[in-house]
């Protein structure tokens, strides 16, 4: 499965040993770059996510909920924001 989603959005990501915290970068490469996206459009917004390998299993569930939220946003049936983890009671 490609990390090139739809509407010019790509979210390449990976878990590595060489970072101790989540690293993110947002790039808007002008006319876009080929990214083997679902809709065959070039990526005009690229959100790169790199996480520590030790944290990869804890964040996996959250990242899998994002595409459904994005699909709702682009189809006009969106909620006000991405899904959030439940708040812990203190």
PDB file with one MODEL, atoms N, CA, C and O in Angstrom:
MODEL        1
ATOM      1  N   UNK A   1       0.844  -1.177   0.000  1.00  0.00           N
ATOM      2  CA  UNK A   1       0.000   0.000   0.000  1.00  0.00           C
ATOM      3  C   UNK A   1       0.892   1.244   0.000  1.00  0.00           C
ATOM      4  O   UNK A   1       1.858   1.323   0.759  1.00  0.00           O
ATOM      5  N   UNK A   2       0.565   2.197  -0.845  1.00  0.00           N
ATOM      6  CA  UNK A   2       1.341   3.422  -0.950  1.00  0.00           C
ATOM      7  C   UNK A   2       0.998   4.392   0.180  1.00  0.00           C
ATOM      8  O   UNK A   2      -0.122   4.393   0.690  1.00  0.00           O
ATOM      9  N   UNK A   3       1.957   5.201   0.557  1.00  0.00           N
ATOM     10  CA  UNK A   3       1.689   6.252   1.539  1.00  0.00           C
ATOM     11  C   UNK A   3       1.259   7.533   0.840  1.00  0.00           C
ATOM     12  O   UNK A   3       1.089   8.567   1.485  1.00  0.00           O
ATOM     13  N   UNK A   4       1.081   7.468  -0.495  1.00  0.00           N
ATOM     14  CA  UNK A   4       0.479   8.564  -1.239  1.00  0.00           C
ATOM     15  C   UNK A   4      -1.019   8.389  -1.152  1.00  0.00           C
ATOM     16  O   UNK A   4      -1.569   7.463  -1.747  1.00  0.00           O
ATOM     17  N   UNK A   5      -1.684   9.256  -0.425  1.00  0.00           N
ATOM     18  CA  UNK A   5      -3.126   9.121  -0.217  1.00  0.00           C
ATOM     19  C   UNK A   5      -3.849   9.766  -1.404  1.00  0.00           C
ATOM     20  O   UNK A   5      -3.483   9.507  -2.551  1.00  0.00           O
ATOM     21  N   UNK A   6      -4.832  10.571  -1.166  1.00  0.00           N
ATOM     22  CA  UNK A   6      -5.561  11.246  -2.235  1.00  0.00           C
ATOM     23  C   UNK A   6      -5.426  12.747  -2.094  1.00  0.00           C
ATOM     24  O   UNK A   6      -4.960  13.253  -1.074  1.00  0.00           O
ATOM     25  N   UNK A   7      -5.848  13.460  -3.150  1.00  0.00           N
ATOM     26  CA  UNK A   7      -5.919  14.922  -3.122  1.00  0.00           C
ATOM     27  C   UNK A   7      -4.558  15.572  -2.879  1.00  0.00           C
ATOM     28  O   UNK A   7      -4.478  16.637  -2.268  1.00  0.00           O
ATOM     29  N   UNK A   8      -3.478  14.928  -3.360  1.00  0.00           N
ATOM     30  CA  UNK A   8      -2.146  15.502  -3.251  1.00  0.00           C
ATOM     31  C   UNK A   8      -1.469  15.327  -1.910  1.00  0.00           C
ATOM     32  O   UNK A   8      -0.456  15.976  -1.649  1.00  0.00           O
ATOM     33  N   UNK A   9      -1.998  14.465  -1.045  1.00  0.00           N
ATOM     34  CA  UNK A   9      -1.415  14.257   0.282  1.00  0.00           C
ATOM     35  C   UNK A   9      -0.645  12.944   0.333  1.00  0.00           C
ATOM     36  O   UNK A   9      -1.147  11.900  -0.084  1.00  0.00           O
ATOM     37  N   UNK A  10       0.580  13.008   0.848  1.00  0.00           N
ATOM     38  CA  UNK A  10       1.395  11.814   1.061  1.00  0.00           C
ATOM     39  C   UNK A  10       1.895  11.832   2.505  1.00  0.00           C
ATOM     40  O   UNK A  10       2.261  12.882   3.033  1.00  0.00           O
ATOM     41  N   UNK A  11       1.905  10.665   3.131  1.00  0.00           N
ATOM     42  CA  UNK A  11       2.351  10.559   4.521  1.00  0.00           C
ATOM     43  C   UNK A  11       3.349   9.409   4.646  1.00  0.00           C
ATOM     44  O   UNK A  11       3.022   8.360   5.202  1.00  0.00           O
ATOM     45  N   UNK A  12       4.571   9.604   4.128  1.00  0.00           N
ATOM     46  CA  UNK A  12       5.582   8.564   4.320  1.00  0.00           C
ATOM     47  C   UNK A  12       5.966   8.498   5.800  1.00  0.00           C
ATOM     48  O   UNK A  12       6.043   9.525   6.474  1.00  0.00           O
ATOM     49  N   UNK A  13       6.201   7.300   6.290  1.00  0.00           N
ATOM     50  CA  UNK A  13       6.479   7.141   7.721  1.00  0.00           C
ATOM     51  C   UNK A  13       7.337   5.906   7.948  1.00  0.00           C
ATOM     52  O   UNK A  13       7.427   5.018   7.100  1.00  0.00           O
ATOM     53  N   UNK A  14       7.959   5.879   9.106  1.00  0.00           N
ATOM     54  CA  UNK A  14       8.776   4.731   9.446  1.00  0.00           C
ATOM     55  C   UNK A  14       9.201   4.769  10.893  1.00  0.00           C
ATOM     56  O   UNK A  14       9.185   5.817  11.539  1.00  0.00           O
ATOM     57  N   UNK A  15       9.584   3.605  11.392  1.00  0.00           N
ATOM     58  CA  UNK A  15      10.084   3.470  12.763  1.00  0.00           C
ATOM     59  C   UNK A  15      11.558   3.081  12.677  1.00  0.00           C
ATOM     60  O   UNK A  15      11.919   2.120  11.998  1.00  0.00           O
ATOM     61  N   UNK A  16      12.399   3.836  13.371  1.00  0.00           N
ATOM     62  CA  UNK A  16      13.846   3.617  13.308  1.00  0.00           C
ATOM     63  C   UNK A  16      14.448   3.655  14.710  1.00  0.00           C
ATOM     64  O   UNK A  16      13.831   4.156  15.650  1.00  0.00           O
ATOM     65  N   UNK A  17      15.652   3.124  14.836  1.00  0.00           N
ATOM     66  CA  UNK A  17      16.353   3.132  16.121  1.00  0.00           C
ATOM     67  C   UNK A  17      17.106   4.437  16.384  1.00  0.00           C
ATOM     68  O   UNK A  17      17.463   4.715  17.529  1.00  0.00           O
ATOM     69  N   UNK A  18      17.352   5.240  15.349  1.00  0.00           N
ATOM     70  CA  UNK A  18      18.244   6.394  15.497  1.00  0.00           C
ATOM     71  C   UNK A  18      17.569   7.677  15.973  1.00  0.00           C
ATOM     72  O   UNK A  18      18.223   8.719  16.023  1.00  0.00           O
ATOM     73  N   UNK A  19      16.288   7.638  16.324  1.00  0.00           N
ATOM     74  CA  UNK A  19      15.641   8.815  16.907  1.00  0.00           C
ATOM     75  C   UNK A  19      15.063   8.447  18.266  1.00  0.00           C
ATOM     76  O   UNK A  19      14.622   7.317  18.477  1.00  0.00           O
ATOM     77  N   UNK A  20      15.068   9.400  19.180  1.00  0.00           N
ATOM     78  CA  UNK A  20      14.550   9.139  20.520  1.00  0.00           C
ATOM     79  C   UNK A  20      13.159   9.693  20.739  1.00  0.00           C
ATOM     80  O   UNK A  20      12.536   9.423  21.766  1.00  0.00           O
ATOM     81  N   UNK A  21      12.665  10.472  19.780  1.00  0.00           N
ATOM     82  CA  UNK A  21      11.338  11.069  19.880  1.00  0.00           C
ATOM     83  C   UNK A  21      10.743  11.149  18.484  1.00  0.00           C
ATOM     84  O   UNK A  21      11.447  10.921  17.500  1.00  0.00           O
ATOM     85  N   UNK A  22       9.480  11.463  18.385  1.00  0.00           N
ATOM     86  CA  UNK A  22       8.827  11.569  17.088  1.00  0.00           C
ATOM     87  C   UNK A  22       9.383  12.774  16.335  1.00  0.00           C
ATOM     88  O   UNK A  22       9.530  13.862  16.893  1.00  0.00           O
ATOM     89  N   UNK A  23       9.688  12.558  15.060  1.00  0.00           N
ATOM     90  CA  UNK A  23      10.182  13.625  14.191  1.00  0.00           C
ATOM     91  C   UNK A  23       9.169  13.781  13.057  1.00  0.00           C
ATOM     92  O   UNK A  23       8.746  12.796  12.452  1.00  0.00           O
ATOM     93  N   UNK A  24       8.791  15.018  12.778  1.00  0.00           N
ATOM     94  CA  UNK A  24       7.836  15.277  11.700  1.00  0.00           C
ATOM     95  C   UNK A  24       8.342  16.421  10.840  1.00  0.00           C
ATOM     96  O   UNK A  24       9.011  17.335  11.322  1.00  0.00           O
ATOM     97  N   UNK A  25       8.011  16.353   9.568  1.00  0.00           N
ATOM     98  CA  UNK A  25       8.349  17.434   8.642  1.00  0.00           C
ATOM     99  C   UNK A  25       7.193  17.591   7.665  1.00  0.00           C
ATOM    100  O   UNK A  25       6.597  16.606   7.229  1.00  0.00           O
ATOM    101  N   UNK A  26       6.887  18.815   7.333  1.00  0.00           N
ATOM    102  CA  UNK A  26       5.842  19.111   6.358  1.00  0.00           C
ATOM    103  C   UNK A  26       6.495  19.799   5.168  1.00  0.00           C
ATOM    104  O   UNK A  26       7.179  20.810   5.326  1.00  0.00           O
ATOM    105  N   UNK A  27       6.281  19.246   3.973  1.00  0.00           N
ATOM    106  CA  UNK A  27       6.894  19.777   2.761  1.00  0.00           C
ATOM    107  C   UNK A  27       5.793  20.023   1.730  1.00  0.00           C
ATOM    108  O   UNK A  27       4.919  19.179   1.531  1.00  0.00           O
ATOM    109  N   UNK A  28       5.841  21.168   1.088  1.00  0.00           N
ATOM    110  CA  UNK A  28       4.909  21.498   0.004  1.00  0.00           C
ATOM    111  C   UNK A  28       5.741  21.744  -1.251  1.00  0.00           C
ATOM    112  O   UNK A  28       6.169  22.872  -1.495  1.00  0.00           O
ATOM    113  N   UNK A  29       5.977  20.692  -2.057  1.00  0.00           N
ATOM    114  CA  UNK A  29       6.930  20.783  -3.168  1.00  0.00           C
ATOM    115  C   UNK A  29       6.397  21.424  -4.450  1.00  0.00           C
ATOM    116  O   UNK A  29       6.551  20.849  -5.527  1.00  0.00           O
ATOM    117  N   UNK A  30       5.789  22.570  -4.359  1.00  0.00           N
ATOM    118  CA  UNK A  30       5.342  23.288  -5.562  1.00  0.00           C
ATOM    119  C   UNK A  30       4.354  22.492  -6.384  1.00  0.00           C
ATOM    120  O   UNK A  30       3.266  22.175  -5.902  1.00  0.00           O
ATOM    121  N   UNK A  31       4.710  22.159  -7.631  1.00  0.00           N
ATOM    122  CA  UNK A  31       3.763  21.461  -8.502  1.00  0.00           C
ATOM    123  C   UNK A  31       3.522  20.005  -8.092  1.00  0.00           C
ATOM    124  O   UNK A  31       2.644  19.349  -8.653  1.00  0.00           O
ATOM    125  N   UNK A  32       4.267  19.505  -7.150  1.00  0.00           N
ATOM    126  CA  UNK A  32       4.068  18.142  -6.680  1.00  0.00           C
ATOM    127  C   UNK A  32       5.106  17.178  -7.227  1.00  0.00           C
ATOM    128  O   UNK A  32       5.827  17.475  -8.179  1.00  0.00           O
ATOM    129  N   UNK A  33       5.158  16.016  -6.594  1.00  0.00           N
ATOM    130  CA  UNK A  33       6.077  14.957  -7.014  1.00  0.00           C
ATOM    131  C   UNK A  33       5.294  13.655  -7.143  1.00  0.00           C
ATOM    132  O   UNK A  33       4.346  13.430  -6.390  1.00  0.00           O
ATOM    133  N   UNK A  34       5.676  12.794  -8.086  1.00  0.00           N
ATOM    134  CA  UNK A  34       4.996  11.503  -8.218  1.00  0.00           C
ATOM    135  C   UNK A  34       5.139  10.708  -6.921  1.00  0.00           C
ATOM    136  O   UNK A  34       6.226  10.650  -6.347  1.00  0.00           O
ATOM    137  N   UNK A  35       4.061  10.103  -6.464  1.00  0.00           N
ATOM    138  CA  UNK A  35       4.110   9.385  -5.195  1.00  0.00           C
ATOM    139  C   UNK A  35       3.301   8.097  -5.213  1.00  0.00           C
ATOM    140  O   UNK A  35       3.002   7.552  -4.151  1.00  0.00           O
ATOM    141  N   UNK A  36       2.940   7.595  -6.390  1.00  0.00           N
ATOM    142  CA  UNK A  36       2.128   6.378  -6.493  1.00  0.00           C
ATOM    143  C   UNK A  36       0.895   6.470  -5.596  1.00  0.00           C
ATOM    144  O   UNK A  36       0.583   5.536  -4.857  1.00  0.00           O
ATOM    145  N   UNK A  37       0.203   7.599  -5.668  1.00  0.00           N
ATOM    146  CA  UNK A  37      -0.963   7.818  -4.813  1.00  0.00           C
ATOM    147  C   UNK A  37      -2.167   7.033  -5.316  1.00  0.00           C
ATOM    148  O   UNK A  37      -2.185   6.556  -6.451  1.00  0.00           O
ATOM    149  N   UNK A  38      -3.148   6.909  -4.474  1.00  0.00           N
ATOM    150  CA  UNK A  38      -4.363   6.162  -4.786  1.00  0.00           C
ATOM    151  C   UNK A  38      -5.075   6.761  -6.000  1.00  0.00           C
ATOM    152  O   UNK A  38      -5.599   6.025  -6.836  1.00  0.00           O
ATOM    153  N   UNK A  39      -5.097   8.107  -6.101  1.00  0.00           N
ATOM    154  CA  UNK A  39      -5.793   8.756  -7.214  1.00  0.00           C
ATOM    155  C   UNK A  39      -4.851   9.179  -8.345  1.00  0.00           C
ATOM    156  O   UNK A  39      -5.260   9.905  -9.251  1.00  0.00           O
ATOM    157  N   UNK A  40      -3.591   8.729  -8.296  1.00  0.00           N
ATOM    158  CA  UNK A  40      -2.576   9.005  -9.329  1.00  0.00           C
ATOM    159  C   UNK A  40      -2.219  10.481  -9.478  1.00  0.00           C
ATOM    160  O   UNK A  40      -1.625  10.861 -10.487  1.00  0.00           O
ATOM    161  N   UNK A  41      -2.559  11.311  -8.516  1.00  0.00           N
ATOM    162  CA  UNK A  41      -2.167  12.721  -8.547  1.00  0.00           C
ATOM    163  C   UNK A  41      -0.816  12.890  -7.859  1.00  0.00           C
ATOM    164  O   UNK A  41      -0.491  12.130  -6.947  1.00  0.00           O
ATOM    165  N   UNK A  42      -0.024  13.878  -8.284  1.00  0.00           N
ATOM    166  CA  UNK A  42       1.253  14.113  -7.600  1.00  0.00           C
ATOM    167  C   UNK A  42       1.022  14.632  -6.183  1.00  0.00           C
ATOM    168  O   UNK A  42       0.005  15.269  -5.907  1.00  0.00           O
ATOM    169  N   UNK A  43       1.956  14.361  -5.300  1.00  0.00           N
ATOM    170  CA  UNK A  43       1.861  14.833  -3.915  1.00  0.00           C
ATOM    171  C   UNK A  43       2.266  16.298  -3.858  1.00  0.00           C
ATOM    172  O   UNK A  43       3.377  16.654  -4.250  1.00  0.00           O
ATOM    173  N   UNK A  44       1.374  17.142  -3.375  1.00  0.00           N
ATOM    174  CA  UNK A  44       1.659  18.562  -3.212  1.00  0.00           C
ATOM    175  C   UNK A  44       1.848  18.931  -1.746  1.00  0.00           C
ATOM    176  O   UNK A  44       2.349  20.011  -1.431  1.00  0.00           O
ATOM    177  N   UNK A  45       1.445  18.029  -0.852  1.00  0.00           N
ATOM    178  CA  UNK A  45       1.684  18.180   0.585  1.00  0.00           C
ATOM    179  C   UNK A  45       2.217  16.847   1.085  1.00  0.00           C
ATOM    180  O   UNK A  45       1.555  15.818   0.948  1.00  0.00           O
ATOM    181  N   UNK A  46       3.415  16.863   1.666  1.00  0.00           N
ATOM    182  CA  UNK A  46       4.035  15.633   2.173  1.00  0.00           C
ATOM    183  C   UNK A  46       4.297  15.818   3.659  1.00  0.00           C
ATOM    184  O   UNK A  46       5.028  16.723   4.064  1.00  0.00           O
ATOM    185  N   UNK A  47       3.700  14.961   4.463  1.00  0.00           N
ATOM    186  CA  UNK A  47       3.914  14.973   5.908  1.00  0.00           C
ATOM    187  C   UNK A  47       4.734  13.741   6.268  1.00  0.00           C
ATOM    188  O   UNK A  47       4.223  12.622   6.259  1.00  0.00           O
ATOM    189  N   UNK A  48       6.003  13.951   6.583  1.00  0.00           N
ATOM    190  CA  UNK A  48       6.916  12.859   6.925  1.00  0.00           C
ATOM    191  C   UNK A  48       6.868  12.621   8.426  1.00  0.00           C
ATOM    192  O   UNK A  48       6.983  13.562   9.211  1.00  0.00           O
ATOM    193  N   UNK A  49       6.698  11.370   8.827  1.00  0.00           N
ATOM    194  CA  UNK A  49       6.693  11.001  10.243  1.00  0.00           C
ATOM    195  C   UNK A  49       7.724   9.919  10.487  1.00  0.00           C
ATOM    196  O   UNK A  49       7.724   8.888   9.814  1.00  0.00           O
ATOM    197  N   UNK A  50       8.606  10.152  11.454  1.00  0.00           N
ATOM    198  CA  UNK A  50       9.599   9.167  11.865  1.00  0.00           C
ATOM    199  C   UNK A  50       9.447   8.981  13.366  1.00  0.00           C
ATOM    200  O   UNK A  50       9.482   9.949  14.126  1.00  0.00           O
ATOM    201  N   UNK A  51       9.277   7.737  13.789  1.00  0.00           N
ATOM    202  CA  UNK A  51       9.093   7.464  15.211  1.00  0.00           C
ATOM    203  C   UNK A  51      10.143   6.483  15.691  1.00  0.00           C
ATOM    204  O   UNK A  51      10.672   5.705  14.898  1.00  0.00           O
ATOM    205  N   UNK A  52      10.455   6.510  16.995  1.00  0.00           N
ATOM    206  CA  UNK A  52      11.388   5.517  17.531  1.00  0.00           C
ATOM    207  C   UNK A  52      10.786   4.112  17.419  1.00  0.00           C
ATOM    208  O   UNK A  52       9.587   3.934  17.634  1.00  0.00           O
ATOM    209  N   UNK A  53      11.593   3.138  17.089  1.00  0.00           N
ATOM    210  CA  UNK A  53      11.083   1.764  16.986  1.00  0.00           C
ATOM    211  C   UNK A  53      10.396   1.313  18.270  1.00  0.00           C
ATOM    212  O   UNK A  53       9.399   0.593  18.222  1.00  0.00           O
ATOM    213  N   UNK A  54      10.924   1.734  19.411  1.00  0.00           N
ATOM    214  CA  UNK A  54      10.344   1.329  20.691  1.00  0.00           C
ATOM    215  C   UNK A  54       8.913   1.828  20.855  1.00  0.00           C
ATOM    216  O   UNK A  54       8.134   1.226  21.594  1.00  0.00           O
ATOM    217  N   UNK A  55       8.559   2.899  20.190  1.00  0.00           N
ATOM    218  CA  UNK A  55       7.217   3.476  20.326  1.00  0.00           C
ATOM    219  C   UNK A  55       6.286   3.053  19.205  1.00  0.00           C
ATOM    220  O   UNK A  55       5.111   3.421  19.228  1.00  0.00           O
ATOM    221  N   UNK A  56       6.761   2.297  18.226  1.00  0.00           N
ATOM    222  CA  UNK A  56       5.956   2.027  17.037  1.00  0.00           C
ATOM    223  C   UNK A  56       4.673   1.257  17.330  1.00  0.00           C
ATOM    224  O   UNK A  56       3.650   1.558  16.715  1.00  0.00           O
ATOM    225  N   UNK A  57       4.672   0.302  18.216  1.00  0.00           N
ATOM    226  CA  UNK A  57       3.453  -0.455  18.478  1.00  0.00           C
ATOM    227  C   UNK A  57       2.419   0.382  19.220  1.00  0.00           C
ATOM    228  O   UNK A  57       1.219   0.171  19.050  1.00  0.00           O
ATOM    229  N   UNK A  58       2.865   1.326  20.037  1.00  0.00           N
ATOM    230  CA  UNK A  58       1.934   2.180  20.779  1.00  0.00           C
ATOM    231  C   UNK A  58       1.228   3.181  19.879  1.00  0.00           C
ATOM    232  O   UNK A  58       0.099   3.572  20.175  1.00  0.00           O
ATOM    233  N   UNK A  59       1.859   3.609  18.785  1.00  0.00           N
ATOM    234  CA  UNK A  59       1.259   4.620  17.925  1.00  0.00           C
ATOM    235  C   UNK A  59       0.531   4.031  16.728  1.00  0.00           C
ATOM    236  O   UNK A  59      -0.183   4.754  16.033  1.00  0.00           O
ATOM    237  N   UNK A  60       0.688   2.769  16.474  1.00  0.00           N
ATOM    238  CA  UNK A  60       0.124   2.150  15.274  1.00  0.00           C
ATOM    239  C   UNK A  60      -1.390   2.300  15.199  1.00  0.00           C
ATOM    240  O   UNK A  60      -1.911   2.641  14.137  1.00  0.00           O
ATOM    241  N   UNK A  61      -2.094   2.063  16.261  1.00  0.00           N
ATOM    242  CA  UNK A  61      -3.557   2.150  16.246  1.00  0.00           C
ATOM    243  C   UNK A  61      -4.043   3.533  15.894  1.00  0.00           C
ATOM    244  O   UNK A  61      -5.027   3.672  15.168  1.00  0.00           O
ATOM    245  N   UNK A  62      -3.380   4.560  16.389  1.00  0.00           N
ATOM    246  CA  UNK A  62      -3.787   5.932  16.082  1.00  0.00           C
ATOM    247  C   UNK A  62      -3.583   6.254  14.617  1.00  0.00           C
ATOM    248  O   UNK A  62      -4.447   6.876  13.999  1.00  0.00           O
ATOM    249  N   UNK A  63      -2.453   5.843  14.040  1.00  0.00           N
ATOM    250  CA  UNK A  63      -2.169   6.187  12.650  1.00  0.00           C
ATOM    251  C   UNK A  63      -3.125   5.487  11.690  1.00  0.00           C
ATOM    252  O   UNK A  63      -3.368   5.996  10.596  1.00  0.00           O
ATOM    253  N   UNK A  64      -3.672   4.340  12.068  1.00  0.00           N
ATOM    254  CA  UNK A  64      -4.595   3.645  11.190  1.00  0.00           C
ATOM    255  C   UNK A  64      -5.972   4.280  11.185  1.00  0.00           C
ATOM    256  O   UNK A  64      -6.758   4.017  10.275  1.00  0.00           O
ATOM    257  N   UNK A  65      -6.295   5.116  12.180  1.00  0.00           N
ATOM    258  CA  UNK A  65      -7.584   5.806  12.192  1.00  0.00           C
ATOM    259  C   UNK A  65      -7.567   7.060  11.330  1.00  0.00           C
ATOM    260  O   UNK A  65      -8.630   7.538  10.933  1.00  0.00           O
ATOM    261  N   UNK A  66      -6.398   7.605  11.030  1.00  0.00           N
ATOM    262  CA  UNK A  66      -6.294   8.848  10.284  1.00  0.00           C
ATOM    263  C   UNK A  66      -6.871   8.770   8.873  1.00  0.00           C
ATOM    264  O   UNK A  66      -7.601   9.685   8.492  1.00  0.00           O
ATOM    265  N   UNK A  67      -6.590   7.727   8.060  1.00  0.00           N
ATOM    266  CA  UNK A  67      -7.150   7.723   6.705  1.00  0.00           C
ATOM    267  C   UNK A  67      -8.672   7.803   6.663  1.00  0.00           C
ATOM    268  O   UNK A  67      -9.215   8.454   5.770  1.00  0.00           O
ATOM    269  N   UNK A  68      -9.387   7.162   7.600  1.00  0.00           N
ATOM    270  CA  UNK A  68     -10.851   7.246   7.624  1.00  0.00           C
ATOM    271  C   UNK A  68     -11.293   8.679   7.907  1.00  0.00           C
ATOM    272  O   UNK A  68     -12.253   9.161   7.305  1.00  0.00           O
ATOM    273  N   UNK A  69     -10.603   9.359   8.814  1.00  0.00           N
ATOM    274  CA  UNK A  69     -10.930  10.751   9.108  1.00  0.00           C
ATOM    275  C   UNK A  69     -10.674  11.617   7.882  1.00  0.00           C
ATOM    276  O   UNK A  69     -11.483  12.483   7.551  1.00  0.00           O
ATOM    277  N   UNK A  70      -9.551  11.385   7.210  1.00  0.00           N
ATOM    278  CA  UNK A  70      -9.226  12.160   6.022  1.00  0.00           C
ATOM    279  C   UNK A  70     -10.269  11.941   4.938  1.00  0.00           C
ATOM    280  O   UNK A  70     -10.689  12.901   4.291  1.00  0.00           O
ATOM    281  N   UNK A  71     -10.693  10.718   4.725  1.00  0.00           N
ATOM    282  CA  UNK A  71     -11.711  10.417   3.725  1.00  0.00           C
ATOM    283  C   UNK A  71     -13.001  11.169   4.034  1.00  0.00           C
ATOM    284  O   UNK A  71     -13.639  11.703   3.127  1.00  0.00           O
ATOM    285  N   UNK A  72     -13.387  11.213   5.300  1.00  0.00           N
ATOM    286  CA  UNK A  72     -14.598  11.944   5.683  1.00  0.00           C
ATOM    287  C   UNK A  72     -14.428  13.436   5.412  1.00  0.00           C
ATOM    288  O   UNK A  72     -15.368  14.097   4.973  1.00  0.00           O
ATOM    289  N   UNK A  73     -13.235  13.969   5.669  1.00  0.00           N
ATOM    290  CA  UNK A  73     -12.979  15.399   5.437  1.00  0.00           C
ATOM    291  C   UNK A  73     -13.123  15.748   3.953  1.00  0.00           C
ATOM    292  O   UNK A  73     -13.665  16.800   3.617  1.00  0.00           O
ATOM    293  N   UNK A  74     -12.649  14.884   3.078  1.00  0.00           N
ATOM    294  CA  UNK A  74     -12.663  15.198   1.659  1.00  0.00           C
ATOM    295  C   UNK A  74     -14.004  14.887   1.008  1.00  0.00           C
ATOM    296  O   UNK A  74     -14.280  15.373  -0.089  1.00  0.00           O
ATOM    297  N   UNK A  75     -14.845  14.086   1.662  1.00  0.00           N
ATOM    298  CA  UNK A  75     -16.152  13.765   1.078  1.00  0.00           C
ATOM    299  C   UNK A  75     -17.249  14.684   1.588  1.00  0.00           C
ATOM    300  O   UNK A  75     -18.392  14.589   1.142  1.00  0.00           O
ATOM    301  N   UNK A  76     -16.915  15.578   2.522  1.00  0.00           N
ATOM    302  CA  UNK A  76     -17.902  16.522   3.027  1.00  0.00           C
ATOM    303  C   UNK A  76     -18.707  16.019   4.213  1.00  0.00           C
ATOM    304  O   UNK A  76     -19.654  16.682   4.636  1.00  0.00           O
ATOM    305  N   UNK A  77     -18.352  14.862   4.758  1.00  0.00           N
ATOM    306  CA  UNK A  77     -19.078  14.323   5.911  1.00  0.00           C
ATOM    307  C   UNK A  77     -18.196  14.325   7.142  1.00  0.00           C
ATOM    308  O   UNK A  77     -18.263  13.414   7.968  1.00  0.00           O
ATOM    309  N   UNK A  78     -17.371  15.345   7.262  1.00  0.00           N
ATOM    310  CA  UNK A  78     -16.316  15.356   8.273  1.00  0.00           C
ATOM    311  C   UNK A  78     -16.796  15.719   9.661  1.00  0.00           C
ATOM    312  O   UNK A  78     -17.767  16.453   9.848  1.00  0.00           O
ATOM    313  N   UNK A  79     -16.076  15.175  10.624  1.00  0.00           N
ATOM    314  CA  UNK A  79     -16.204  15.607  12.009  1.00  0.00           C
ATOM    315  C   UNK A  79     -15.253  16.783  12.190  1.00  0.00           C
ATOM    316  O   UNK A  79     -14.464  17.058  11.286  1.00  0.00           O
ATOM    317  N   UNK A  80     -15.292  17.488  13.316  1.00  0.00           N
ATOM    318  CA  UNK A  80     -14.449  18.664  13.481  1.00  0.00           C
ATOM    319  C   UNK A  80     -12.946  18.404  13.506  1.00  0.00           C
ATOM    320  O   UNK A  80     -12.178  19.351  13.341  1.00  0.00           O
ATOM    321  N   UNK A  81     -12.499  17.198  13.699  1.00  0.00           N
ATOM    322  CA  UNK A  81     -11.066  16.948  13.765  1.00  0.00           C
ATOM    323  C   UNK A  81     -10.760  15.478  13.731  1.00  0.00           C
ATOM    324  O   UNK A  81     -11.672  14.652  13.700  1.00  0.00           O
ATOM    325  N   UNK A  82      -9.469  15.133  13.738  1.00  0.00           N
ATOM    326  CA  UNK A  82      -9.095  13.718  13.705  1.00  0.00           C
ATOM    327  C   UNK A  82      -9.483  13.031  15.000  1.00  0.00           C
ATOM    328  O   UNK A  82      -9.659  13.687  16.028  1.00  0.00           O
ATOM    329  N   UNK A  83      -9.619  11.710  14.956  1.00  0.00           N
ATOM    330  CA  UNK A  83      -9.964  10.985  16.176  1.00  0.00           C
ATOM    331  C   UNK A  83      -8.902  11.186  17.246  1.00  0.00           C
ATOM    332  O   UNK A  83      -7.706  11.206  16.954  1.00  0.00           O
ATOM    333  N   UNK A  84      -9.331  11.329  18.438  1.00  0.00           N
ATOM    334  CA  UNK A  84      -8.400  11.527  19.549  1.00  0.00           C
ATOM    335  C   UNK A  84      -8.508  10.348  20.501  1.00  0.00           C
ATOM    336  O   UNK A  84      -9.582   9.766  20.659  1.00  0.00           O
ATOM    337  N   UNK A  85      -7.379   9.991  21.142  1.00  0.00           N
ATOM    338  CA  UNK A  85      -7.439   8.908  22.119  1.00  0.00           C
ATOM    339  C   UNK A  85      -8.290   9.336  23.299  1.00  0.00           C
ATOM    340  O   UNK A  85      -8.364  10.526  23.606  1.00  0.00           O
ATOM    341  N   UNK A  86      -8.935   8.389  23.967  1.00  0.00           N
ATOM    342  CA  UNK A  86      -9.755   8.759  25.133  1.00  0.00           C
ATOM    343  C   UNK A  86      -8.916   9.401  26.220  1.00  0.00           C
ATOM    344  O   UNK A  86      -7.762   9.035  26.441  1.00  0.00           O
ATOM    345  N   UNK A  87      -9.522  10.363  26.890  1.00  0.00           N
ATOM    346  CA  UNK A  87      -8.816  11.020  27.996  1.00  0.00           C
ATOM    347  C   UNK A  87      -8.758  10.078  29.180  1.00  0.00           C
ATOM    348  O   UNK A  87      -9.714   9.363  29.480  1.00  0.00           O
ATOM    349  N   UNK A  88      -7.623  10.093  29.839  1.00  0.00           N
ATOM    350  CA  UNK A  88      -7.495   9.248  31.026  1.00  0.00           C
ATOM    351  C   UNK A  88      -8.097   9.989  32.215  1.00  0.00           C
ATOM    352  O   UNK A  88      -7.974  11.209  32.326  1.00  0.00           O
ATOM    353  N   UNK A  89      -8.740   9.249  33.094  1.00  0.00           N
ATOM    354  CA  UNK A  89      -9.307   9.886  34.291  1.00  0.00           C
ATOM    355  C   UNK A  89      -8.248   9.941  35.367  1.00  0.00           C
ATOM    356  O   UNK A  89      -7.597   8.943  35.675  1.00  0.00           O
ATOM    357  N   UNK A  90      -8.087  11.113  35.927  1.00  0.00           N
ATOM    358  CA  UNK A  90      -7.051  11.296  36.958  1.00  0.00           C
ATOM    359  C   UNK A  90      -7.673  11.640  38.259  1.00  0.00           C
ATOM    360  O   UNK A  90      -6.967  11.833  39.249  1.00  0.00           O
TER     361      UNK A  90
ENDMDL
END
